[in-house]
């Protein structure tokens, strides 16, 4: 599986994506969609599971979609929401940990990245 090199992520893109996740409700929505897997959830079910409903859920989904983290697709009379950016979330974590302990005076043998 090909992953983007975390060094390819600019500070601006990382900041923008982290900003999209900078709300407890948006983070809860994304986590719920990640748990649901690639099939996603209807907007109604997503609201039930997260406790975020109506225009607030619509607002949060718009921000997450603009960040490229989720999609919304109309299927019949339902809107199906799904997390799509599993690699992007992994890359954000790698971006944060890429230079872990690089400026530490001595390597930390107990640190998972050191």
Legacy VTK file of the C-alpha trace (Angstrom):
# vtk DataFile Version 3.0
C-alpha trace
ASCII
DATASET POLYDATA
POINTS 114 float
0.000 0.000 0.000
1.453 3.340 -1.025
1.580 6.039 1.622
2.405 9.672 1.081
5.769 10.651 2.513
4.897 12.744 5.582
7.596 15.205 4.565
5.423 15.969 1.526
2.766 17.487 3.783
3.248 21.199 4.097
2.851 22.902 7.425
-0.083 24.833 5.927
-1.952 21.675 4.855
-1.286 19.970 8.188
-2.502 23.045 10.100
-5.633 23.267 7.958
-6.468 19.600 8.481
-5.810 19.776 12.210
-8.040 22.881 12.348
-10.860 20.833 10.805
-10.387 18.358 13.655
-10.208 21.124 16.267
-13.745 20.618 17.514
-14.845 17.878 19.910
-18.001 17.360 17.854
-16.136 17.125 14.517
-13.635 14.727 16.043
-16.506 12.615 17.402
-18.167 12.597 13.973
-14.951 11.517 12.239
-14.247 8.811 14.826
-17.777 7.491 14.427
-17.363 7.339 10.650
-13.983 5.635 10.960
-15.615 3.013 13.203
-18.358 2.511 10.602
-15.795 1.643 7.928
-16.024 2.249 4.214
-19.793 1.658 4.057
-20.341 4.798 6.118
-23.564 5.800 7.842
-26.693 7.647 6.902
-26.757 11.223 8.137
-29.597 10.245 10.502
-27.692 7.315 11.995
-24.548 9.435 12.299
-26.553 12.020 14.230
-28.019 9.361 16.547
-24.627 7.847 17.294
-22.841 11.134 17.922
-25.626 13.239 19.399
-24.868 15.922 16.787
-27.902 16.632 14.633
-29.500 19.043 12.204
-27.723 22.131 10.981
-24.856 21.573 13.445
-24.076 18.169 11.905
-24.395 19.643 8.407
-21.935 22.394 9.360
-19.408 19.934 10.792
-19.708 17.590 7.802
-19.054 20.517 5.453
-15.821 21.402 7.282
-14.662 17.769 7.363
-15.488 17.350 3.668
-13.595 20.527 2.740
-10.576 19.099 4.571
-10.903 15.941 2.470
-11.577 13.724 5.480
-15.142 12.607 4.681
-17.563 12.303 1.797
-21.312 12.664 1.542
-23.212 10.821 -1.180
-26.925 10.787 -1.891
-28.276 7.241 -2.144
-31.981 7.255 -2.854
-33.584 9.341 -0.118
-30.594 9.056 2.235
-27.297 10.878 2.490
-24.477 8.457 3.261
-21.452 9.886 5.054
-18.125 8.078 5.098
-14.589 8.670 6.289
-12.259 8.536 3.309
-8.921 9.878 4.424
-7.444 7.025 6.418
-4.052 7.589 4.772
-4.256 11.336 5.422
-4.897 10.777 9.128
-1.964 8.331 9.261
0.197 10.865 7.424
-0.758 13.604 9.897
0.393 11.398 12.745
3.637 10.654 10.914
4.066 14.394 10.246
3.958 15.054 13.990
6.297 12.203 14.880
8.732 12.473 11.952
11.423 14.309 13.861
10.525 13.009 17.280
13.355 13.547 19.760
15.682 14.868 17.003
16.904 17.671 19.263
17.122 15.569 22.395
20.647 15.510 23.865
20.467 11.734 24.352
18.327 9.129 22.589
15.482 7.858 24.711
15.663 4.077 24.509
12.172 3.716 25.967
10.615 5.982 23.340
8.940 4.086 20.471
10.536 6.376 17.886
13.903 6.974 19.540
LINES 1 115
114 0 1 2 3 4 5 6 7 8 9 10 11 12 13 14 15 16 17 18 19 20 21 22 23 24 25 26 27 28 29 30 31 32 33 34 35 36 37 38 39 40 41 42 43 44 45 46 47 48 49 50 51 52 53 54 55 56 57 58 59 60 61 62 63 64 65 66 67 68 69 70 71 72 73 74 75 76 77 78 79 80 81 82 83 84 85 86 87 88 89 90 91 92 93 94 95 96 97 98 99 100 101 102 103 104 105 106 107 108 109 110 111 112 113
